Amino acid sequence: MDTNAIHKAVKDWPTAFLKKAKVITHWGFIPLIIIIGMRSEPRPHISQLLSPM
């Protein structure tokens, strides 16, 4: 394999990883908070977690 191609792949890896991590964080944050809330005591109903009051 060409060393230049390997160098480019290693150089581009962090950028690709961070792009995917950003998407996962963006779409996973609210569901994570809801799951954590559902496991707390006393156990709330989903409507209590989603309502503003």
PyMOL Python script that loads the backbone (N, CA, C, O; Angstrom):
from pymol import cmd

cmd.read_pdbstr("""\
ATOM      1  N   MET A   1       0.849  -1.185   0.000  1.00  0.00           N
ATOM      2  CA  MET A   1       0.000   0.000   0.000  1.00  0.00           C
ATOM      3  C   MET A   1       0.892   1.244   0.000  1.00  0.00           C
ATOM      4  O   MET A   1       1.970   1.246   0.593  1.00  0.00           O
ATOM      5  N   ASP A   2       0.444   2.263  -0.648  1.00  0.00           N
ATOM      6  CA  ASP A   2       1.188   3.511  -0.763  1.00  0.00           C
ATOM      7  C   ASP A   2       1.252   4.211   0.598  1.00  0.00           C
ATOM      8  O   ASP A   2       0.229   4.358   1.266  1.00  0.00           O
ATOM      9  N   THR A   3       2.439   4.638   1.009  1.00  0.00           N
ATOM     10  CA  THR A   3       2.590   5.299   2.308  1.00  0.00           C
ATOM     11  C   THR A   3       1.849   6.624   2.354  1.00  0.00           C
ATOM     12  O   THR A   3       1.391   7.047   3.416  1.00  0.00           O
ATOM     13  N   ASN A   4       1.731   7.279   1.209  1.00  0.00           N
ATOM     14  CA  ASN A   4       0.997   8.543   1.154  1.00  0.00           C
ATOM     15  C   ASN A   4      -0.487   8.313   1.442  1.00  0.00           C
ATOM     16  O   ASN A   4      -1.122   9.115   2.128  1.00  0.00           O
ATOM     17  N   ALA A   5      -1.032   7.225   0.921  1.00  0.00           N
ATOM     18  CA  ALA A   5      -2.439   6.901   1.166  1.00  0.00           C
ATOM     19  C   ALA A   5      -2.665   6.556   2.627  1.00  0.00           C
ATOM     20  O   ALA A   5      -3.679   6.941   3.208  1.00  0.00           O
ATOM     21  N   ILE A   6      -1.724   5.830   3.227  1.00  0.00           N
ATOM     22  CA  ILE A   6      -1.835   5.494   4.651  1.00  0.00           C
ATOM     23  C   ILE A   6      -1.774   6.760   5.489  1.00  0.00           C
ATOM     24  O   ILE A   6      -2.555   6.930   6.425  1.00  0.00           O
ATOM     25  N   HIS A   7      -0.851   7.643   5.155  1.00  0.00           N
ATOM     26  CA  HIS A   7      -0.722   8.899   5.888  1.00  0.00           C
ATOM     27  C   HIS A   7      -2.017   9.714   5.809  1.00  0.00           C
ATOM     28  O   HIS A   7      -2.459  10.276   6.812  1.00  0.00           O
ATOM     29  N   LYS A   8      -2.620   9.780   4.629  1.00  0.00           N
ATOM     30  CA  LYS A   8      -3.872  10.526   4.455  1.00  0.00           C
ATOM     31  C   LYS A   8      -5.000   9.889   5.264  1.00  0.00           C
ATOM     32  O   LYS A   8      -5.806  10.600   5.864  1.00  0.00           O
ATOM     33  N   ALA A   9      -5.067   8.555   5.286  1.00  0.00           N
ATOM     34  CA  ALA A   9      -6.108   7.856   6.037  1.00  0.00           C
ATOM     35  C   ALA A   9      -5.956   8.107   7.536  1.00  0.00           C
ATOM     36  O   ALA A   9      -6.944   8.342   8.232  1.00  0.00           O
ATOM     37  N   VAL A  10      -4.736   8.056   8.025  1.00  0.00           N
ATOM     38  CA  VAL A  10      -4.480   8.310   9.447  1.00  0.00           C
ATOM     39  C   VAL A  10      -4.780   9.767   9.784  1.00  0.00           C
ATOM     40  O   VAL A  10      -5.299  10.070  10.858  1.00  0.00           O
ATOM     41  N   LYS A  11      -4.453  10.652   8.872  1.00  0.00           N
ATOM     42  CA  LYS A  11      -4.689  12.087   9.091  1.00  0.00           C
ATOM     43  C   LYS A  11      -6.189  12.406   9.087  1.00  0.00           C
ATOM     44  O   LYS A  11      -6.635  13.266   9.847  1.00  0.00           O
ATOM     45  N   ASP A  12      -6.967  11.729   8.244  1.00  0.00           N
ATOM     46  CA  ASP A  12      -8.399  12.010   8.133  1.00  0.00           C
ATOM     47  C   ASP A  12      -9.239  11.282   9.170  1.00  0.00           C
ATOM     48  O   ASP A  12     -10.410  11.619   9.349  1.00  0.00           O
ATOM     49  N   TRP A  13      -8.677  10.293   9.860  1.00  0.00           N
ATOM     50  CA  TRP A  13      -9.444   9.499  10.813  1.00  0.00           C
ATOM     51  C   TRP A  13     -10.065  10.322  11.937  1.00  0.00           C
ATOM     52  O   TRP A  13     -11.252  10.148  12.212  1.00  0.00           O
ATOM     53  N   PRO A  14      -9.319  11.219  12.607  1.00  0.00           N
ATOM     54  CA  PRO A  14      -9.938  11.995  13.689  1.00  0.00           C
ATOM     55  C   PRO A  14     -11.115  12.863  13.218  1.00  0.00           C
ATOM     56  O   PRO A  14     -12.104  13.016  13.934  1.00  0.00           O
ATOM     57  N   THR A  15     -10.998  13.422  12.022  1.00  0.00           N
ATOM     58  CA  THR A  15     -12.076  14.259  11.499  1.00  0.00           C
ATOM     59  C   THR A  15     -13.335  13.430  11.267  1.00  0.00           C
ATOM     60  O   THR A  15     -14.431  13.851  11.636  1.00  0.00           O
ATOM     61  N   ALA A  16     -13.188  12.274  10.669  1.00  0.00           N
ATOM     62  CA  ALA A  16     -14.341  11.400  10.422  1.00  0.00           C
ATOM     63  C   ALA A  16     -14.940  10.934  11.741  1.00  0.00           C
ATOM     64  O   ALA A  16     -16.161  10.896  11.889  1.00  0.00           O
ATOM     65  N   PHE A  17     -14.096  10.581  12.691  1.00  0.00           N
ATOM     66  CA  PHE A  17     -14.575  10.130  14.001  1.00  0.00           C
ATOM     67  C   PHE A  17     -15.355  11.236  14.701  1.00  0.00           C
ATOM     68  O   PHE A  17     -16.425  10.979  15.253  1.00  0.00           O
ATOM     69  N   LEU A  18     -14.844  12.443  14.688  1.00  0.00           N
ATOM     70  CA  LEU A  18     -15.521  13.553  15.366  1.00  0.00           C
ATOM     71  C   LEU A  18     -16.845  13.904  14.692  1.00  0.00           C
ATOM     72  O   LEU A  18     -17.800  14.280  15.373  1.00  0.00           O
ATOM     73  N   LYS A  19     -16.917  13.788  13.365  1.00  0.00           N
ATOM     74  CA  LYS A  19     -18.189  14.038  12.676  1.00  0.00           C
ATOM     75  C   LYS A  19     -19.240  13.033  13.117  1.00  0.00           C
ATOM     76  O   LYS A  19     -20.383  13.407  13.381  1.00  0.00           O
ATOM     77  N   LYS A  20     -18.868  11.765  13.200  1.00  0.00           N
ATOM     78  CA  LYS A  20     -19.816  10.728  13.631  1.00  0.00           C
ATOM     79  C   LYS A  20     -20.185  10.907  15.097  1.00  0.00           C
ATOM     80  O   LYS A  20     -21.343  10.720  15.469  1.00  0.00           O
ATOM     81  N   ALA A  21     -19.218  11.267  15.932  1.00  0.00           N
ATOM     82  CA  ALA A  21     -19.483  11.491  17.353  1.00  0.00           C
ATOM     83  C   ALA A  21     -20.451  12.664  17.547  1.00  0.00           C
ATOM     84  O   ALA A  21     -21.300  12.628  18.437  1.00  0.00           O
ATOM     85  N   LYS A  22     -20.325  13.689  16.724  1.00  0.00           N
ATOM     86  CA  LYS A  22     -21.213  14.851  16.810  1.00  0.00           C
ATOM     87  C   LYS A  22     -22.656  14.447  16.489  1.00  0.00           C
ATOM     88  O   LYS A  22     -23.586  14.868  17.177  1.00  0.00           O
ATOM     89  N   VAL A  23     -22.842  13.632  15.448  1.00  0.00           N
ATOM     90  CA  VAL A  23     -24.180  13.177  15.070  1.00  0.00           C
ATOM     91  C   VAL A  23     -24.776  12.292  16.166  1.00  0.00           C
ATOM     92  O   VAL A  23     -25.945  12.443  16.521  1.00  0.00           O
ATOM     93  N   ILE A  24     -23.980  11.377  16.696  1.00  0.00           N
ATOM     94  CA  ILE A  24     -24.459  10.487  17.765  1.00  0.00           C
ATOM     95  C   ILE A  24     -24.847  11.294  18.996  1.00  0.00           C
ATOM     96  O   ILE A  24     -25.886  11.037  19.603  1.00  0.00           O
ATOM     97  N   THR A  25     -24.026  12.263  19.366  1.00  0.00           N
ATOM     98  CA  THR A  25     -24.334  13.106  20.521  1.00  0.00           C
ATOM     99  C   THR A  25     -25.587  13.934  20.280  1.00  0.00           C
ATOM    100  O   THR A  25     -26.424  14.075  21.172  1.00  0.00           O
ATOM    101  N   HIS A  26     -25.716  14.479  19.083  1.00  0.00           N
ATOM    102  CA  HIS A  26     -26.868  15.327  18.755  1.00  0.00           C
ATOM    103  C   HIS A  26     -28.179  14.545  18.872  1.00  0.00           C
ATOM    104  O   HIS A  26     -29.138  15.035  19.468  1.00  0.00           O
ATOM    105  N   TRP A  27     -28.228  13.346  18.315  1.00  0.00           N
ATOM    106  CA  TRP A  27     -29.465  12.568  18.300  1.00  0.00           C
ATOM    107  C   TRP A  27     -29.644  11.698  19.536  1.00  0.00           C
ATOM    108  O   TRP A  27     -30.744  11.189  19.754  1.00  0.00           O
ATOM    109  N   GLY A  28     -28.622  11.507  20.349  1.00  0.00           N
ATOM    110  CA  GLY A  28     -28.724  10.616  21.489  1.00  0.00           C
ATOM    111  C   GLY A  28     -28.874  11.290  22.834  1.00  0.00           C
ATOM    112  O   GLY A  28     -29.160  10.617  23.825  1.00  0.00           O
ATOM    113  N   PHE A  29     -28.691  12.604  22.902  1.00  0.00           N
ATOM    114  CA  PHE A  29     -28.693  13.281  24.194  1.00  0.00           C
ATOM    115  C   PHE A  29     -30.063  13.250  24.876  1.00  0.00           C
ATOM    116  O   PHE A  29     -30.153  12.839  26.033  1.00  0.00           O
ATOM    117  N   ILE A  30     -31.108  13.662  24.208  1.00  0.00           N
ATOM    118  CA  ILE A  30     -32.448  13.699  24.811  1.00  0.00           C
ATOM    119  C   ILE A  30     -32.932  12.297  25.180  1.00  0.00           C
ATOM    120  O   ILE A  30     -33.420  12.112  26.295  1.00  0.00           O
ATOM    121  N   PRO A  31     -32.818  11.292  24.287  1.00  0.00           N
ATOM    122  CA  PRO A  31     -33.204   9.938  24.714  1.00  0.00           C
ATOM    123  C   PRO A  31     -32.418   9.459  25.938  1.00  0.00           C
ATOM    124  O   PRO A  31     -32.974   8.767  26.791  1.00  0.00           O
ATOM    125  N   LEU A  32     -31.139   9.816  26.038  1.00  0.00           N
ATOM    126  CA  LEU A  32     -30.341   9.434  27.210  1.00  0.00           C
ATOM    127  C   LEU A  32     -30.908  10.063  28.470  1.00  0.00           C
ATOM    128  O   LEU A  32     -31.012   9.391  29.497  1.00  0.00           O
ATOM    129  N   ILE A  33     -31.273  11.324  28.417  1.00  0.00           N
ATOM    130  CA  ILE A  33     -31.849  12.006  29.573  1.00  0.00           C
ATOM    131  C   ILE A  33     -33.173  11.354  29.972  1.00  0.00           C
ATOM    132  O   ILE A  33     -33.441  11.185  31.162  1.00  0.00           O
ATOM    133  N   ILE A  34     -33.998  10.987  29.000  1.00  0.00           N
ATOM    134  CA  ILE A  34     -35.281  10.333  29.292  1.00  0.00           C
ATOM    135  C   ILE A  34     -35.040   8.977  29.944  1.00  0.00           C
ATOM    136  O   ILE A  34     -35.722   8.627  30.907  1.00  0.00           O
ATOM    137  N   ILE A  35     -34.079   8.209  29.434  1.00  0.00           N
ATOM    138  CA  ILE A  35     -33.783   6.895  30.019  1.00  0.00           C
ATOM    139  C   ILE A  35     -33.278   7.041  31.454  1.00  0.00           C
ATOM    140  O   ILE A  35     -33.681   6.287  32.339  1.00  0.00           O
ATOM    141  N   ILE A  36     -32.406   8.002  31.675  1.00  0.00           N
ATOM    142  CA  ILE A  36     -31.910   8.236  33.042  1.00  0.00           C
ATOM    143  C   ILE A  36     -33.058   8.641  33.954  1.00  0.00           C
ATOM    144  O   ILE A  36     -33.132   8.190  35.097  1.00  0.00           O
ATOM    145  N   GLY A  37     -33.957   9.490  33.457  1.00  0.00           N
ATOM    146  CA  GLY A  37     -35.112   9.907  34.250  1.00  0.00           C
ATOM    147  C   GLY A  37     -36.053   8.758  34.561  1.00  0.00           C
ATOM    148  O   GLY A  37     -36.641   8.716  35.642  1.00  0.00           O
ATOM    149  N   MET A  38     -36.204   7.826  33.630  1.00  0.00           N
ATOM    150  CA  MET A  38     -37.096   6.685  33.851  1.00  0.00           C
ATOM    151  C   MET A  38     -36.528   5.709  34.882  1.00  0.00           C
ATOM    152  O   MET A  38     -37.283   4.941  35.479  1.00  0.00           O
ATOM    153  N   ARG A  39     -35.233   5.724  35.099  1.00  0.00           N
ATOM    154  CA  ARG A  39     -34.611   4.808  36.054  1.00  0.00           C
ATOM    155  C   ARG A  39     -34.466   5.422  37.434  1.00  0.00           C
ATOM    156  O   ARG A  39     -33.974   4.757  38.346  1.00  0.00           O
ATOM    157  N   SER A  40     -34.875   6.663  37.615  1.00  0.00           N
ATOM    158  CA  SER A  40     -34.737   7.315  38.911  1.00  0.00           C
ATOM    159  C   SER A  40     -35.883   6.895  39.828  1.00  0.00           C
ATOM    160  O   SER A  40     -36.901   6.372  39.373  1.00  0.00           O
ATOM    161  N   GLU A  41     -35.702   7.130  41.107  1.00  0.00           N
ATOM    162  CA  GLU A  41     -36.744   6.844  42.097  1.00  0.00           C
ATOM    163  C   GLU A  41     -37.312   8.168  42.567  1.00  0.00           C
ATOM    164  O   GLU A  41     -36.530   9.094  42.782  1.00  0.00           O
ATOM    165  N   PRO A  42     -38.598   8.325  42.739  1.00  0.00           N
ATOM    166  CA  PRO A  42     -39.679   7.421  42.359  1.00  0.00           C
ATOM    167  C   PRO A  42     -39.813   7.380  40.835  1.00  0.00           C
ATOM    168  O   PRO A  42     -39.499   8.356  40.154  1.00  0.00           O
ATOM    169  N   ARG A  43     -40.269   6.272  40.317  1.00  0.00           N
ATOM    170  CA  ARG A  43     -40.352   6.084  38.862  1.00  0.00           C
ATOM    171  C   ARG A  43     -41.484   6.926  38.270  1.00  0.00           C
ATOM    172  O   ARG A  43     -42.659   6.673  38.535  1.00  0.00           O
ATOM    173  N   PRO A  44     -41.120   7.930  37.465  1.00  0.00           N
ATOM    174  CA  PRO A  44     -42.157   8.757  36.839  1.00  0.00           C
ATOM    175  C   PRO A  44     -42.713   8.085  35.589  1.00  0.00           C
ATOM    176  O   PRO A  44     -42.081   7.204  35.004  1.00  0.00           O
ATOM    177  N   HIS A  45     -43.905   8.517  35.192  1.00  0.00           N
ATOM    178  CA  HIS A  45     -44.465   8.081  33.920  1.00  0.00           C
ATOM    179  C   HIS A  45     -43.822   8.912  32.814  1.00  0.00           C
ATOM    180  O   HIS A  45     -43.309  10.001  33.068  1.00  0.00           O
ATOM    181  N   ILE A  46     -43.852   8.401  31.603  1.00  0.00           N
ATOM    182  CA  ILE A  46     -43.227   9.116  30.470  1.00  0.00           C
ATOM    183  C   ILE A  46     -43.880  10.487  30.272  1.00  0.00           C
ATOM    184  O   ILE A  46     -43.198  11.437  29.888  1.00  0.00           O
ATOM    185  N   SER A  47     -45.176  10.605  30.524  1.00  0.00           N
ATOM    186  CA  SER A  47     -45.855  11.902  30.377  1.00  0.00           C
ATOM    187  C   SER A  47     -45.337  12.917  31.395  1.00  0.00           C
ATOM    188  O   SER A  47     -45.276  14.111  31.103  1.00  0.00           O
ATOM    189  N   GLN A  48     -44.965  12.452  32.583  1.00  0.00           N
ATOM    190  CA  GLN A  48     -44.405  13.364  33.589  1.00  0.00           C
ATOM    191  C   GLN A  48     -43.016  13.841  33.184  1.00  0.00           C
ATOM    192  O   GLN A  48     -42.633  14.971  33.488  1.00  0.00           O
ATOM    193  N   LEU A  49     -42.269  12.992  32.503  1.00  0.00           N
ATOM    194  CA  LEU A  49     -40.934  13.392  32.059  1.00  0.00           C
ATOM    195  C   LEU A  49     -41.005  14.399  30.912  1.00  0.00           C
ATOM    196  O   LEU A  49     -40.172  15.301  30.825  1.00  0.00           O
ATOM    197  N   LEU A  50     -41.994  14.248  30.035  1.00  0.00           N
ATOM    198  CA  LEU A  50     -42.059  15.081  28.844  1.00  0.00           C
ATOM    199  C   LEU A  50     -42.831  16.372  29.042  1.00  0.00           C
ATOM    200  O   LEU A  50     -42.690  17.302  28.249  1.00  0.00           O
ATOM    201  N   SER A  51     -43.656  16.447  30.099  1.00  0.00           N
ATOM    202  CA  SER A  51     -44.441  17.660  30.315  1.00  0.00           C
ATOM    203  C   SER A  51     -43.555  18.753  30.929  1.00  0.00           C
ATOM    204  O   SER A  51     -42.632  18.452  31.686  1.00  0.00           O
ATOM    205  N   PRO A  52     -43.836  20.019  30.603  1.00  0.00           N
ATOM    206  CA  PRO A  52     -43.011  21.109  31.125  1.00  0.00           C
ATOM    207  C   PRO A  52     -43.259  21.405  32.607  1.00  0.00           C
ATOM    208  O   PRO A  52     -42.433  22.065  33.238  1.00  0.00           O
ATOM    209  N   MET A  53     -44.342  20.948  33.164  1.00  0.00           N
ATOM    210  CA  MET A  53     -44.653  21.231  34.570  1.00  0.00           C
ATOM    211  C   MET A  53     -44.377  20.057  35.439  1.00  0.00           C
ATOM    212  O   MET A  53     -44.584  20.124  36.651  1.00  0.00           O
TER     213      MET A  53
END
""", "prot")
cmd.dss("prot")
cmd.show_as("cartoon", "prot")
cmd.util.cbc("prot")
cmd.orient("prot")
